[in-house]
Amino acid sequence: MRPDQWAGDDYADRMADTPPGSPAPPPLAPALPPSGGALPRMPLRRLGWRRVLALAGVVLLIAACAVYMLFVLGSNLGLEALLIGLVAAILPVPVLVACFLWLDRYEPEPLKYLIFCFAWGAFVSTAASLTVNETAAGLFKDWGLPQALTGVLVAPFIEELTKALGPILLLVFRRREWSGITDGLVYCGLSAVGFAMVENILYLGGYGYATGADQWGPATGFRQVFAIFITRILLFGFAHPLFTSMTGVGLGIAARTADRRVRFLAPAAGLLLAMMLHGTWNLIPTLVQATGELVIFMYGMVALMVPIFFGMVGFAVWLRAWEGRLTERTLPDYVRAGWLSPPEVAALGSLGRRHAARVWARRVGGDAGLRAMRGYQFAATRLALLRDGMRRGLDRKAADRERTVREERELLEAIAAYRGYFVGRDPQAPVGVWDGQRYHLRFPDGSRRAVDAPDSPVVPIPVVLAPPPLSAGHPPPGWYGPPPAVPWGPGRA
């Protein structure tokens, strides 16, 4: 029995026993928490010793690569050029990071995974790529080949592979944290931003300030830093995130499919496309330098890279809206089973409705109501992702299915607990009970009315839930496959 069922039963009985025309009973908040009570928390994973060792190993690897890159850049650039390059390279990072976090507004990923991807790209990927690129450049020199070939034949492959390796590790060991292509774009994009930041330190501090200051003095060094900042960062700062986003698309597809072939082929295809796009980008200035034809650069940028960039931006915006409506596509299962009401599902369908629900929750429940609404929305989104995974058949093993059912139960309990902070508190709204099929409304004048749910409910205010009816045609939470032949209720798993 859910915590709000008792209050729903009591409130429905009180409404039925109240004579018409008498004053409406005060709104009842089901399972209201005590004053000052703590908000419920999402269930946390237990840290086993294997997970602790793996986590320690990853942290040590990133730290070692960070120390290595600091030593290499400091030795090659000098302290002054390193600091100038670092400051200039950091400037665009908050803007780029904010763009990717904007894509992830519906179901924000854990901060630790975002930091992991950024740090992986900034230190592990740059350390591996720098080592391989310098080795390849030395080999090309010994073979009498132009060292510029390193940027076309070697750099795209090692850089895209190492940038993607961090998100790939997340996909392998934390697949349940992936909600789809949007998460792939976010994880891979942050890895690319971290990589680009460290690479820009080399260009801005070395090719910019150090080269100019050694030849003509500090003033010339600063002018070159400014020129490189305009051309490399302001005009073409999207390059690395654009390349690696191709891998992100492939990883996102693999995360939400049950087909083993797609799980392998989609990331491989995305990684190959990222390498090809990166190689083409590096080939353009190489051809310009070899031929002296600036028109090659103009055609390459205007006819190829810029359209691909705007096409990816448009795809990401469309994908954000499409994945944002996942709750509207999956949570109606819980409406029919009596766990949610139509307004609750409608209030989760867009960021505007979610904001309206938070404003309402703050008005009727104060800061605790606002925090509860945020937790409620996050738990409901996670529940939608879980149900979508059930429909897709992502869990093949019995243990995985049992874990999914357990997590679903925990999310439903969290939703019920969060709901208690704001449901029934609004004296300006008609009192209503949702019985799984119709609203039973009680108005201030004492009149009562049963109202069918509209086709597109947009009221962002949850209502009291009556006991869910047993229904033979609707799958209960935690059930895989076609509708069962016997009645199921949400109280059974």
N, C-alpha and C positions, 0 to 999 in steps of 0.2 A: 504494500500500500504506500503510495507516495505521500509526503508530508502535506501537500495541498489538497489531497482527496478528503481528509477529515473536515477541513474548513469548507470545502466545496459542498460536501453533504449537508453540513450544518446550515450553511447559508441558503442552500436551495430549499431546505425544510422550513426555514424561517420565512422565506419569500412565499412559499406555498400556503403557510398558515396565517399570514397577515391578511386581514380583510381588505377588500378594495376600498380606496379612499382614505385609509389610515396613513399616518406618516411613515415614510420609508425607513426601514431599519438602517442604522449606520453601516457604512461599508465595512466589510470584514476582510482583513488581510490574512490569508492563510499562512499558517506556520510563521507568524511574525517573530523575528529574532528579538531577544531581550535588548533593552536600551544599552547602547554601547557594545553590543555583541560583535564578535569578530566576523568578518565576511568569510564565507567558505573558500577553501583553496582547491585548486585543481590537483588531482592526485600526482604525486611525484614518484619517479622511478628510484628504485633502490640501487645503491652503488655497490656492485659486487667487486671482488678483488681483481677480476680480469678487466673490468671496465676502468678501475682506478689505474691499473698498470698501463692500459692503452692510452688513457687520457694523459698520464704523466709522460709517456713516450712521445705523444704528439706535441705537448707543450715544450719538451726538451728539444725536439727537432726544430720547431719554429724558432725557439730562442737561439739555438746554435746557428741557424741560418741568418738570423738577424745580426748576431755578433759578427759573423763572417762578412756580410754585406757592408756593415759599418766599417769594418777594417779595410775592405777592398776599396770602398769609395773614399774613405779618409786618406788612404795611401796614395791613390791616384789623383785626387782632386786637391788635397790640402784642407785644413780646417776651415779657412775663410770661404773657399769656394763651396765646400760641403754645406756649410750653414746657409749660404745664400741660395744654393740650389734646393736645399730642403724647404726653406721658407716659401720659395716660389712654387715648388712642386705641390706643397700642401694646400695652397690657395683654392684650386678647383675641386679638391676632394670632397668638402662638405656639400657642394652643389650636386656632384655626381652621385654621392651616397644618398642624398635626399631624393633624387629622382627614382632610384631603385626602391627606397623605402616607401615612396608614394605608390608604387605598383603593389606593395604588400600590405595595404591598409586593411583589407577584409580579415585576413588571418595572419597577423604579424608573426614572423618566425622568431624563435628564441634568440635573444641577443648574443648568447655564447656562440651559436652557429654562424651568425653574421660576422662576428669578430673573427672566428676561425677562418672563414673564407677570405676575408680581407687580409688577414695576417699571412695566410698560406700564399696568396698571390704576391704579397709585398716582399716576403722573405724567402720562402722555400722555392717558389717558382723562379724568382730572379736569381737566386744563388745557383740553381741547377742550369738555368738558361745561360747565365754568364759563363759558367765553366764550359759548357758544351760549345757555345758560340766561339769563345776564344780558342778552344782546341781546334775547331773546324777551320777558323781563320788561319791558324798556324799551319795546318795541313795544306790548305789551298796555296799558301805562300810557298811552301816547300815544293809543291807540285807545279809551280809556275802559273797558277790560275789567279784571276782577280779575287781579292778578298771580299769585294762587294757581293760575290755570289753567296757568301754566308747569309746575308739578309734575305736571299731569295730561296735558297735550297735547304738551309738548316734552321735558321731562326723561327720561321713560321711553324715548323713541326715541333721543335722542342718547347717553344713558348706556349703554344696552344695546348700541348699535351700536359705540361706541368701546371698551367693555370686551371685546367679542367680536373686535374687529379684530386684536388681538395674536395670540390663538390661531388665527385664520383665516390669518394670515401664516405661522404655523408649519405649518399644514396644507398650504398651497400649496407652500411651499419645503422642508418637512421631513416629507412625508407618511409616510415610512418609520419615523418615530419614533412614529407613532400606532398603538397596538394595539387601539383600539376605543373604546367609549363611556366606559370608565373614564378613559382619558387625556383625553377631552373634558371630563369632570367635573373632573378635576384641573387642567388648564390654565385652563379658564374660571373655576373656583372660586378659584384663586389670583389671577387678574386681578380678580375681584370683591372678594376680601379686601383687596387693595391699594387699590382704589377706596374701599371702605368706610372703611379706616383714615384716609385723607386727608380724606374727607368728615366723619368723626367729629371730626377736629381742629377743623373749623369749628364744629360744633355744641357740642362740649364747651368749647372755648376761647372762642368768640364768644358764642353764645346762653347758654352756661353761666357761665363765670367772668367774662368781660369785662362782660356785662350786669349780673350781680349785684353785682360789685365797684364798678362805676360808680355804682350806685344806693344800695347799702346797705353796702358795704365788702367786704373780702376774705372774711370768714367767710361771708357770704351767697353770694359767688361760689363757694366750695368746696361749699356745700350744694347749689347748683344743678348743679354738675358731678357730684356724687354722684347726684342725682335723675335727670339725663339719662343717666348711665352705667347706672343700673339699668334704666330704661325702654327706652332706645335700643339698648344693647349686650347686656345680660344677657337681656332678654326678647325682643328683636327683632333681635339681631345676625345672625340667619341670613338676613335679607331679601335683601341683594344677592347672596350666593352662591346662594340659591334661585332668584332670577330668572335669573341667567346660566347656571345649570346646565341650563336648558332649551335654550339655545344649544349647550351642551356635548354634550348628547345628540344633537342634529342633526349636529354636526361629527363626533362619534364614528361615527355611522352612515355618513356620507359617506366617512370614512377607510377603511372596510372593505368597500366595495362597488365593483363594476366598472361599474355602471350609471351612465351620465353624468347621466341625469335625476335619479336619487336623490342623486347628489353635489351637485346644485344645490338640489333641492327640500327635502332634509332640513335643511340649515343654515338655509335661508330660513324653513321652518316653525318650527324651534326658536327662531330670533331673533324671529319675530313673536309666538310664545307668550310669550317672555320680556318683550317690550314690553307685551303686554296684561296680564300678571300684575303687572308693575311699575306700570303705569298704574292698575290696580285698587287696588293697595296705596296709592298716593298719593291716589286718589279718596276712600277711606274717611275719613281725617281731614278732608278738605275738606268732605265732606257733614256730618260731625259739627259742624264749626265753623259751617257755614251754617244748619243746622237746630237745633242745640242738643240733638239726640237722641243720647245716649251709647249707646243700644241698637244703633245702626248700627255703631259700632265693635265691640261685643261680637259681633254676628252676623258681621261681616266677618272678625274674627280666628278665632273658634271654628268657624264653619261653613265658612270658605273657606281661609284661609291656613294654619292649623294642620294640618288634614287633608292639604293639599298638601305641607306640609313633612315630615310623618311618612311620607307616601307616597313622597316622593323619597328619604328616608333608607332606608326599607325596600328600595326599588329599587336603591339604590347598594350596600347590603350584599349583596343577592342577586346583583347583577351582578359584584361582586368575587369571590364564590365561583364563579360560572359561568365567568368569564374565567380564574380560577385553575386550572380543570380543562382549559384549552385543551391543555396538554401531554398529558393523557391521551387527548385526541381526535385529536391529530395525530402525536405522536411514535411511535406503533405502526408507522407506515410505516418508520421507521428500525430498529425492532426486527425486523421481518420481513426487512429488507435486511441485517441483521447488524451495524449500527453501534451499537446500544444493546441492553441487556438489559431484560427486564420489570421487575426491581426498580428499575432506574434511572428508568424512566417512572413507576412507582408512587410513588417517593420524591419526585417533583416535583408530585404532585397536590394537596397541601395545605400550608399553612404549618407545621402540626404535623409532618408528615413531613419537610419541608425542615429544620426545626430539629433533628429527630432525626438526620438525615444529617450536619448540621454538628457535632453533639455527637460522633457516631461518628468523623468525620474528624479532629476535634481529638484524640480519644483515640489514634488509630492513626498520625496524621501530625503532631501538634503544631500550632503556629500556622500553619505553612506549609500543612498539610493543611486547616485551617479556611479559610484564604484561598483555597486551590484549590477547595474545595467551593463557596464563594460564587461564585467566577468560573465554575465549572462550571454551577451552577444558573442564573446569569444568561445564559450562552451557550446553554444548553438551552432556556430560555424564549424567547430571541430566535430560535432555530431553529424552535420551534413556531410563532411568529408568522410567520416566513418561509414555512413550509410551508402555513399557513392562507391566506396571501396567494396562494400558488400555486394552491391549490384554488379560491379565489374568482376567480382570473383578474385580479388587480389590475394586473399588468404587461402592458400592451397592446403596447408597442414592443419590438422585438428587442433594442435596447440595454438596456432595463430588465430584460428576462429574463436577458440575459447578466450583468448586474450582480447579479441575485438569485442566479444559480447560483454566481457567484464568492464572494458573501458567504456562501452556504450552505457552500461548501467551506472557507472560512476558519473558520466556526463549528464545523464538524466537526473540523477540525484543532485548534482551541482546546480542544474538549471532550476529545479524545484526550490532549492535553498535560496538561490539568488532572487527568484521571483517573489519570495516572501518579503523582500525589502521594499517593494513598490506596488504590488498588486493590491487593489482595494483601498488604497490610501487617498485617491483623488475624489474629493467631494463634489467636483464640478462635472464629473462624468456619470452617466447613467450606470447604475449597478447592473452587472450582467453575469450570467453563468453560462458557460459553454459546455454543452453535453455531448460534444463530438459530432453533432449534426446541425443544431440550431442554437441561437442565442435566446436566453430567457432574460429579458430586460425589465427592470423595475425603475420607474420614473418618479421624480419628487412628488407628483400629484397623487401617487399611490397606484397608478395604473400599471398593469403588467402586460407584456407582449412577447410572444415568441416570434423571432425573426430569423429567416434563412440567411446563411452567409452569402454575401455578394460574390460575384465571380472574381473580382479583383479587389479584395479588401485592402485598404490603405491606412486604417487607423493604427497608429503605432503604440497602442496601449493594451497590454495583456489584460485579460479578464480572468475571473475565478473559474477554475476548471471543476466540472462535476465529475463524479466517478465515471471512468471510461466504460462504455458499453462493450460487452463481448461481441466480437464481429468475426464471422467466419470468412469474410472476403478480404480482410486486410492483414498483411503480415505484421507480426509483433516485432518489437525491437529484438535484435539478436538472432533473427531467423533467416536462414539462407534458402533460396530456391523459390518455387511457385507457392501460391497461397495454400495453407494447410487445409485439410478437410474438416478439422475439428476447430471449434472456437478457441481463440487465444486472446488473452488480455495482456496489457502492458505490465501487469503485476507479475507475469511469469516470463522466465527467460528460457 
